[in-house]
């Protein structure tokens, strides 16, 4: 992981049958060059490397196929279509887009699996590092935040999930059942509450370590977990801590927040680093060895379909493989809100492309409604020079997991729900001011509708819209025309492997 992070040499991939779907034979094999658990986790250096391993699963989006958490959460929304070359191109992404996904979906399995790999690695630090030095205590605290993040993703997407806080004995592989979401949230809260007093603030980290979770990361995540549980006052308190910390602010524009210069900038609360420095080519890209992939290959996947696309004069947005293409509904929402500046930084139309000197040769291409997203764009400025590698394979674009703009909008929602509409408008209007929009003065239901609209526009293509609509009870109205069915699509199916092998109960409707 960037910046120049040393790979963990103890992969420990046989950690958790529920998360890995591996057989006993694999579990019993020696792994050449790996140190036994009993001899590790003793020193500060051991703890540091083991903590890197827990972070590393945030970056694991490819393994003999495509499994992006961002796309898993975005494609069921009304922001974008799956796209690609046709209905048979990455069918698991097409199924998410059309609400025809099932328990055998590749990306569903992969995101579930990677979260549990991350939890296993965090557990090793939490349970095996002695905590005899301040540095070790910080690594334990960071791992608690990482475990909390992984579980927050799992329970948001799957509801009740297995809660694994220690190594499992072989006899427990088929005995560890799903537990109530409320109990999972209770553990997440406990981990974050214990970590917050130990963690550094953002400004306390050197630039080379800005990838680490901080006090503000933990407070923001705790506020989000409270918000998702409708604990409004507690959520507002945590967001207020972040806002008043002085550690964060909005970048001058959304474009800056998503630019290379904006990586780990003032708006970044939690971010996953990727690098363009591996110089991958079609000959050496580790397609079958996910642990060695350091670039963000999904950026190429999400670029406008390259055989039809010619970029605008002076623009750096290159072509890609045409996935995650913007929907007319989202574009129209920007237009209806009079949101010109932010919309141009988020998506644009074929008409604008043509007016700018570009071209899209076939507007009838699969899933294309005439709009292109550029928030996670395939920009030539964030990939390798052709002389050094293959640009298609070396995008270094970071994934933004928590931005300060999101914190402000979650705060606006929490304060509104807690009955403090004045403070709600204050936080909401900070985000609107950056977008060059007038202040919201509405109250009551109209104020909440303004918050809903602002989250739709500010956080487009970032993986929040689907989960927001579900928790607000608005999913059927907004997503029903796309195939969403109530009492089913609020949650994803538990991967079939773990239903069969781990004897886990399946979610309703699958």
C-alpha positions as CSV (number, residue, x, y, z in Angstrom):
1,X,0.0,0.0,0.0
2,X,1.1,3.5,-0.6
3,X,3.1,5.3,0.7
4,X,5.9,2.7,0.5
5,X,4.2,0.4,3.0
6,X,6.0,-2.9,3.5
7,X,3.9,-5.9,2.8
8,X,3.0,-8.2,5.7
9,X,4.9,-11.4,5.3
10,X,2.4,-13.5,7.3
11,X,-0.6,-13.6,5.1
12,X,-2.6,-16.0,7.3
13,X,-5.2,-16.5,4.7
14,X,-6.6,-19.6,6.4
15,X,-8.0,-17.5,9.2
16,X,-11.7,-17.9,9.0
17,X,-13.7,-20.5,7.1
18,X,-16.7,-18.2,7.2
19,X,-14.8,-15.4,5.5
20,X,-12.6,-17.5,3.2
21,X,-14.7,-20.5,2.2
22,X,-11.6,-22.7,2.3
23,X,-11.4,-26.4,3.0
24,X,-9.7,-28.1,5.9
25,X,-6.9,-29.4,3.7
26,X,-5.7,-25.9,2.9
27,X,-5.9,-24.9,6.6
28,X,-3.5,-27.7,7.5
29,X,-0.8,-26.8,4.9
30,X,2.4,-25.1,5.9
31,X,2.9,-21.7,4.2
32,X,6.6,-21.4,3.1
33,X,8.4,-18.4,4.4
34,X,5.7,-17.5,6.9
35,X,6.4,-17.1,10.6
36,X,4.3,-19.2,13.1
37,X,1.8,-17.1,15.0
38,X,3.3,-18.0,18.3
39,X,6.6,-16.4,17.4
40,X,5.2,-13.2,16.0
41,X,3.5,-10.1,17.4
42,X,6.2,-9.6,20.0
43,X,7.9,-6.4,19.1
44,X,6.8,-2.9,17.9
45,X,8.0,-3.8,14.4
46,X,5.9,-7.0,14.5
47,X,2.8,-5.0,15.6
48,X,3.4,-2.4,12.9
49,X,3.6,-5.0,10.1
50,X,0.6,-6.9,11.4
51,X,-1.4,-3.7,11.5
52,X,-0.4,-3.0,7.9
53,X,-1.9,-6.4,7.0
54,X,-5.2,-5.3,8.6
55,X,-5.2,-2.1,6.5
56,X,-4.3,-4.1,3.4
57,X,-7.7,-5.7,3.0
58,X,-9.2,-2.2,2.3
59,X,-7.3,-2.3,-0.9
60,X,-8.2,-5.9,-2.0
61,X,-10.7,-5.3,-4.8
62,X,-9.6,-7.8,-7.4
63,X,-9.1,-11.6,-7.1
64,X,-9.5,-13.6,-10.2
65,X,-12.5,-11.3,-10.9
66,X,-13.9,-8.0,-9.9
67,X,-15.1,-7.2,-6.4
68,X,-15.2,-3.5,-5.7
69,X,-17.0,-2.4,-2.5
70,X,-17.6,0.9,-4.2
71,X,-19.5,-0.7,-7.1
72,X,-21.2,-3.2,-4.8
73,X,-22.8,-0.3,-3.0
74,X,-23.3,2.0,-6.0
75,X,-24.8,-0.2,-8.7
76,X,-28.0,-1.0,-6.7
77,X,-28.7,2.8,-6.5
78,X,-30.3,5.2,-9.0
79,X,-27.1,7.0,-9.8
80,X,-25.5,4.8,-12.4
81,X,-25.9,1.8,-14.7
82,X,-23.5,-1.1,-14.7
83,X,-22.4,-0.4,-18.3
84,X,-19.6,-2.4,-19.9
85,X,-19.7,-4.0,-23.3
86,X,-23.1,-5.7,-22.9
87,X,-25.3,-7.7,-20.5
88,X,-22.8,-10.5,-20.4
89,X,-19.9,-8.2,-19.4
90,X,-19.2,-8.8,-15.6
91,X,-22.7,-10.4,-15.1
92,X,-22.4,-10.1,-11.3
93,X,-22.2,-6.3,-11.7
94,X,-25.1,-6.3,-14.2
95,X,-27.2,-8.3,-11.7
96,X,-26.6,-5.8,-8.9
97,X,-27.7,-3.0,-11.2
98,X,-30.9,-4.9,-12.2
99,X,-31.7,-6.4,-8.7
100,X,-31.4,-9.9,-10.1
101,X,-28.4,-10.7,-7.9
102,X,-28.3,-13.9,-5.9
103,X,-26.2,-15.7,-3.4
104,X,-23.7,-16.9,-6.0
105,X,-22.7,-13.4,-7.1
106,X,-18.9,-13.0,-7.5
107,X,-18.7,-9.5,-6.1
108,X,-21.0,-10.3,-3.2
109,X,-18.8,-13.2,-2.1
110,X,-15.6,-11.2,-2.6
111,X,-16.6,-8.2,-0.5
112,X,-18.0,-10.4,2.2
113,X,-14.8,-12.4,2.1
114,X,-12.4,-9.4,2.2
115,X,-14.2,-7.9,5.2
116,X,-13.7,-11.1,7.1
117,X,-10.1,-11.3,6.0
118,X,-9.7,-7.8,7.4
119,X,-11.4,-8.7,10.6
120,X,-9.2,-11.8,11.1
121,X,-6.1,-9.7,10.6
122,X,-7.3,-7.0,13.0
123,X,-8.2,-9.6,15.6
124,X,-4.6,-10.9,15.5
125,X,-3.3,-7.5,16.5
126,X,-6.0,-6.9,19.1
127,X,-5.6,-10.3,20.7
128,X,-1.8,-11.0,20.3
129,X,0.0,-7.7,20.6
130,X,0.8,-7.2,24.3
131,X,0.3,-3.4,24.3
132,X,3.4,-2.9,26.4
133,X,4.5,0.3,24.5
134,X,2.6,3.4,23.5
135,X,3.2,2.4,19.9
136,X,1.7,-1.0,20.4
137,X,-1.3,0.5,22.1
138,X,-1.8,2.8,19.1
139,X,-1.7,-0.2,16.7
140,X,-4.2,-2.0,18.8
141,X,-6.5,1.0,18.7
142,X,-6.1,1.4,15.0
143,X,-7.0,-2.3,14.5
144,X,-10.1,-1.8,16.6
145,X,-11.2,0.9,14.3
146,X,-10.5,-1.2,11.3
147,X,-12.4,-4.1,12.8
148,X,-15.3,-1.7,13.5
149,X,-15.2,-0.5,9.9
150,X,-15.2,-3.9,8.4
151,X,-18.1,-4.9,10.6
152,X,-20.0,-1.7,9.9
153,X,-19.8,-2.6,6.2
154,X,-21.0,-6.1,6.8
155,X,-23.9,-5.3,8.9
156,X,-25.0,-2.4,6.7
157,X,-25.1,-4.7,3.7
158,X,-26.1,-8.1,5.2
159,X,-27.8,-7.3,8.5
160,X,-27.2,-10.0,11.0
161,X,-23.7,-11.4,10.5
162,X,-21.3,-13.8,12.4
163,X,-19.4,-11.9,15.0
164,X,-15.9,-13.3,15.2
165,X,-13.5,-11.7,17.7
166,X,-11.0,-14.5,18.2
167,X,-9.4,-17.4,16.3
168,X,-11.9,-20.2,15.6
169,X,-11.2,-23.8,16.3
170,X,-12.0,-26.2,13.5
171,X,-15.1,-27.4,15.5
172,X,-16.4,-23.9,15.5
173,X,-16.3,-23.4,11.7
174,X,-19.9,-24.6,11.2
175,X,-21.1,-23.5,14.7
176,X,-20.6,-19.8,14.4
177,X,-23.9,-18.4,13.5
178,X,-25.2,-14.9,12.5
179,X,-26.1,-12.7,15.4
180,X,-28.5,-9.8,15.6
181,X,-27.4,-6.6,14.0
182,X,-27.9,-4.7,17.3
183,X,-25.2,-6.9,18.9
184,X,-22.8,-6.3,16.0
185,X,-23.4,-2.6,16.4
186,X,-22.7,-2.9,20.2
187,X,-19.3,-4.4,19.5
188,X,-18.5,-1.7,16.9
189,X,-19.4,1.0,19.4
190,X,-17.2,-0.7,22.1
191,X,-14.2,-0.9,19.7
192,X,-14.5,2.7,18.7
193,X,-15.1,4.0,22.2
194,X,-12.0,2.2,23.4
195,X,-9.9,3.4,20.4
196,X,-10.8,7.1,20.4
197,X,-8.8,8.1,23.5
198,X,-5.6,6.4,22.2
199,X,-5.6,7.5,18.6
200,X,-3.6,10.5,17.2
201,X,-5.4,13.4,15.7
202,X,-4.9,13.9,12.0
203,X,-2.3,16.7,12.4
204,X,-0.3,14.5,14.7
205,X,0.7,12.1,11.9
206,X,3.6,12.7,9.5
207,X,2.6,13.1,5.9
208,X,3.8,9.6,5.1
209,X,1.3,8.1,7.6
210,X,-1.9,10.0,6.6
211,X,-3.4,6.7,5.5
212,X,-3.8,5.7,9.1
213,X,-7.1,5.9,11.0
214,X,-7.2,8.8,13.5
215,X,-9.3,10.0,16.3
216,X,-11.5,11.9,13.8
217,X,-11.9,8.7,11.7
218,X,-13.1,6.8,14.7
219,X,-15.4,9.6,15.9
220,X,-16.9,9.9,12.4
221,X,-17.5,6.2,12.1
222,X,-19.0,6.1,15.6
223,X,-21.3,8.9,14.6
224,X,-22.3,7.1,11.5
225,X,-23.0,3.9,13.4
226,X,-25.2,5.8,15.9
227,X,-27.0,7.5,12.9
228,X,-27.8,4.2,11.3
229,X,-29.3,3.0,14.6
230,X,-31.4,6.2,15.0
231,X,-29.4,7.3,18.1
232,X,-29.7,10.9,17.0
233,X,-28.2,12.8,20.0
234,X,-25.2,10.4,20.3
235,X,-24.6,10.7,16.6
236,X,-24.7,14.5,16.7
237,X,-22.3,14.5,19.6
238,X,-19.6,12.6,17.7
239,X,-20.0,14.6,14.6
240,X,-19.7,17.8,16.7
241,X,-16.4,16.5,18.1
242,X,-15.1,16.1,14.5
243,X,-16.4,19.5,13.4
244,X,-15.0,21.3,16.4
245,X,-11.6,19.5,16.3
246,X,-10.2,22.0,13.7
247,X,-8.6,19.1,11.9
248,X,-10.8,19.1,8.8
249,X,-12.4,21.4,6.3
250,X,-13.8,21.4,2.9
251,X,-11.6,21.6,-0.1
252,X,-12.3,24.6,-2.5
253,X,-14.2,22.2,-4.8
254,X,-15.4,18.6,-5.2
255,X,-12.9,18.4,-8.1
256,X,-10.1,19.2,-5.7
257,X,-11.3,16.8,-3.1
258,X,-11.0,14.0,-5.7
259,X,-7.9,15.2,-7.4
260,X,-4.4,13.8,-6.9
261,X,-3.4,16.9,-5.0
262,X,-6.4,16.4,-2.7
263,X,-5.4,12.9,-1.6
264,X,-5.1,12.8,2.2
265,X,-6.0,16.5,2.1
266,X,-7.9,18.6,4.5
267,X,-11.2,17.0,3.6
268,X,-9.9,13.4,3.9
269,X,-11.2,11.6,7.1
270,X,-10.5,8.0,5.9
271,X,-8.9,7.1,2.6
272,X,-7.5,4.0,0.9
273,X,-4.2,4.6,-0.9
274,X,-3.3,3.1,-4.3
275,X,-0.2,3.8,-6.4
276,X,0.7,4.3,-10.0
277,X,4.4,3.4,-9.4
278,X,4.3,-0.4,-10.0
279,X,4.8,0.0,-13.7
280,X,2.5,-2.9,-14.5
281,X,2.2,-4.1,-18.1
282,X,-0.2,-6.6,-19.7
283,X,2.7,-9.2,-19.2
284,X,3.3,-8.7,-15.5
285,X,0.0,-7.6,-14.0
286,X,-0.8,-10.0,-11.1
287,X,-4.3,-10.9,-12.2
288,X,-4.2,-14.1,-10.2
289,X,-2.3,-12.8,-7.1
290,X,-4.5,-10.2,-5.5
291,X,-2.1,-9.5,-2.6
292,X,0.4,-8.1,-5.1
293,X,-2.0,-5.6,-6.7
294,X,-1.2,-2.0,-5.6
295,X,-2.9,0.0,-8.4
296,X,-6.6,0.9,-8.5
297,X,-7.6,-1.3,-11.5
298,X,-11.3,-0.4,-11.1
299,X,-10.6,3.2,-12.3
300,X,-9.9,1.8,-15.7
301,X,-13.1,-0.3,-15.5
302,X,-15.1,2.9,-14.8
303,X,-13.7,5.1,-17.5
304,X,-16.0,6.0,-20.5
305,X,-16.1,3.2,-23.1
306,X,-12.9,3.9,-24.9
307,X,-13.7,2.6,-28.4
308,X,-16.5,5.2,-28.6
309,X,-15.0,8.1,-26.6
310,X,-12.8,11.0,-27.6
311,X,-12.0,13.4,-24.7
312,X,-12.7,17.1,-24.7
313,X,-10.0,19.6,-25.7
314,X,-7.8,20.2,-22.7
315,X,-9.4,17.5,-20.6
316,X,-7.4,14.7,-19.0
317,X,-10.3,12.1,-18.7
318,X,-9.2,9.1,-20.8
319,X,-11.4,6.2,-22.0
320,X,-11.9,3.0,-20.1
321,X,-14.2,0.0,-20.1
322,X,-17.4,1.8,-19.7
323,X,-18.8,0.7,-16.3
324,X,-20.6,2.8,-13.7
325,X,-22.1,5.2,-16.2
326,X,-24.2,8.0,-15.0
327,X,-28.0,7.9,-15.2
328,X,-30.2,10.6,-16.6
329,X,-32.2,10.7,-13.3
330,X,-29.1,11.9,-11.4
331,X,-28.2,14.5,-14.1
332,X,-31.7,15.8,-14.0
333,X,-31.5,16.1,-10.2
334,X,-28.4,18.3,-10.5
335,X,-30.3,20.4,-13.1
336,X,-33.4,20.7,-11.0
337,X,-31.3,21.9,-8.1
338,X,-29.6,24.5,-10.2
339,X,-26.4,22.8,-9.2
340,X,-24.1,23.6,-12.1
341,X,-20.6,23.8,-10.6
342,X,-20.7,20.6,-8.7
343,X,-22.5,18.7,-11.5
344,X,-19.8,19.5,-14.0
345,X,-17.2,18.1,-11.5
346,X,-19.3,15.0,-11.0
347,X,-20.7,14.1,-14.4
348,X,-21.3,15.5,-17.9
349,X,-23.5,14.9,-20.9
350,X,-22.6,13.8,-24.4
351,X,-23.8,17.2,-25.6
352,X,-21.3,18.9,-23.3
353,X,-18.6,16.5,-24.5
354,X,-19.3,17.4,-28.1
355,X,-19.4,21.1,-27.3
356,X,-16.0,20.8,-25.7
357,X,-14.4,19.2,-28.8
358,X,-14.9,15.6,-27.8
359,X,-17.1,12.9,-29.1
360,X,-19.0,9.7,-28.1
361,X,-19.4,7.8,-31.4
362,X,-22.2,5.4,-30.4
363,X,-24.8,6.8,-28.0
364,X,-26.7,3.5,-28.2
365,X,-24.0,1.5,-26.5
366,X,-25.2,-0.9,-23.8
367,X,-26.6,0.8,-20.6
368,X,-25.5,4.3,-21.8
369,X,-28.0,7.1,-21.2
370,X,-25.8,9.9,-22.5
371,X,-23.9,10.8,-19.3
372,X,-20.4,10.1,-18.0
373,X,-19.2,10.2,-14.4
374,X,-15.9,11.8,-13.7
375,X,-15.7,11.7,-9.9
376,X,-13.8,8.4,-10.0
377,X,-12.6,9.2,-13.5
378,X,-9.8,7.5,-15.6
379,X,-7.6,10.6,-15.7
380,X,-4.3,10.5,-17.5
381,X,-2.8,12.6,-14.7
382,X,-3.1,9.7,-12.1
383,X,-1.5,6.9,-14.1
384,X,1.9,5.8,-15.3
385,X,3.7,7.4,-18.3
386,X,3.4,5.0,-21.2
387,X,7.2,4.6,-21.3
388,X,7.3,3.1,-17.8
389,X,4.2,0.8,-17.9
390,X,0.8,0.4,-19.3
391,X,-1.4,3.3,-18.2
392,X,-4.5,1.2,-18.2
393,X,-3.2,-0.9,-15.4
394,X,-1.5,1.7,-13.2
395,X,-4.1,4.1,-11.9
396,X,-3.2,5.5,-8.5
397,X,-6.5,7.0,-7.5
398,X,-7.3,6.7,-3.9
399,X,-10.7,5.5,-2.6
400,X,-12.4,8.1,-0.3
401,X,-14.2,6.2,2.4
402,X,-15.1,9.1,4.6
403,X,-15.0,12.8,3.5
404,X,-15.6,15.8,5.7
405,X,-18.5,16.8,3.4
406,X,-20.2,13.5,4.4
407,X,-19.5,14.2,8.1
408,X,-21.2,17.6,7.7
409,X,-24.2,16.1,6.0
410,X,-24.6,13.3,8.5
411,X,-24.4,16.0,11.2
412,X,-27.1,17.9,9.5
413,X,-29.3,14.8,9.5
414,X,-28.5,13.9,13.1
415,X,-29.3,17.5,14.3
416,X,-32.5,17.6,12.3
417,X,-33.6,14.3,13.8
418,X,-32.6,15.5,17.3
419,X,-34.8,18.6,17.0
420,X,-32.1,21.2,16.4
421,X,-33.0,22.5,13.0
422,X,-30.9,25.6,13.3
423,X,-27.7,23.6,13.7
424,X,-28.9,21.2,10.9
425,X,-29.1,24.1,8.5
426,X,-25.7,25.4,9.5
427,X,-23.9,22.2,8.6
428,X,-26.0,21.6,5.5
429,X,-25.3,25.1,4.2
430,X,-21.5,24.7,4.6
431,X,-21.6,22.0,1.9
432,X,-24.0,24.0,-0.3
433,X,-21.8,27.1,-0.1
434,X,-18.9,25.1,-1.5
435,X,-21.2,24.2,-4.4
436,X,-22.1,27.9,-5.0
437,X,-25.7,27.3,-4.0
438,X,-28.0,29.5,-1.8
439,X,-28.5,28.7,1.8
440,X,-31.4,26.4,2.7
441,X,-33.9,28.2,5.0
442,X,-36.6,25.4,5.0
443,X,-37.9,23.8,8.1
444,X,-39.7,20.5,9.0
445,X,-40.1,17.9,6.2
446,X,-38.8,20.4,3.6
447,X,-35.5,20.6,5.5
448,X,-35.1,16.8,5.6
449,X,-35.9,16.7,1.9
450,X,-33.1,19.2,1.4
451,X,-30.7,17.0,3.3
452,X,-31.7,14.0,1.2
453,X,-31.2,15.9,-2.0
454,X,-27.8,17.3,-0.8
455,X,-26.5,13.8,0.0
456,X,-27.7,12.6,-3.4
457,X,-25.7,15.3,-5.2
458,X,-22.7,15.8,-3.0
459,X,-22.0,12.1,-2.5
460,X,-22.9,10.8,-6.0
461,X,-21.0,7.7,-7.1
462,X,-19.4,7.3,-3.7
463,X,-21.5,4.3,-2.5
464,X,-23.9,5.9,-0.1
465,X,-27.2,6.4,-2.0
466,X,-28.5,2.9,-1.9
467,X,-27.9,2.5,1.8
468,X,-29.3,5.9,2.5
469,X,-32.6,5.1,0.6
470,X,-32.9,1.8,2.5
471,X,-32.5,3.3,5.9
472,X,-34.8,6.3,5.1
473,X,-37.5,3.9,3.9
474,X,-37.4,5.5,0.5
475,X,-35.9,2.6,-1.5
476,X,-39.1,1.2,-2.9
477,X,-40.3,4.5,-4.2
478,X,-36.9,5.4,-5.8
479,X,-35.6,2.0,-6.8
480,X,-38.8,0.1,-7.4
481,X,-38.8,0.9,-11.1
482,X,-35.3,-0.6,-11.4
483,X,-36.3,-3.9,-9.9
484,X,-36.0,-3.3,-6.1
485,X,-38.4,-5.5,-4.1
486,X,-39.2,-4.6,-0.5
487,X,-38.6,-7.2,2.2
488,X,-35.8,-8.6,0.1
489,X,-33.4,-6.0,-1.4
490,X,-32.9,-4.1,1.8
491,X,-30.0,-6.6,2.3
492,X,-27.7,-8.6,0.1
493,X,-27.8,-12.4,0.1
494,X,-25.3,-14.3,2.3
495,X,-22.8,-16.0,-0.1
496,X,-23.9,-19.4,-1.0
497,X,-20.5,-20.9,0.0
498,X,-21.1,-19.9,3.6
499,X,-24.7,-20.9,3.6
500,X,-23.7,-24.4,2.5
501,X,-20.3,-24.8,4.3
502,X,-20.8,-22.6,7.3
503,X,-24.4,-23.5,7.8
504,X,-25.4,-19.8,7.9
505,X,-29.0,-18.8,7.6
506,X,-29.9,-17.0,4.3
507,X,-31.5,-13.6,4.1
508,X,-35.2,-13.4,3.3
509,X,-36.1,-13.6,-0.3
510,X,-33.0,-15.3,-1.6
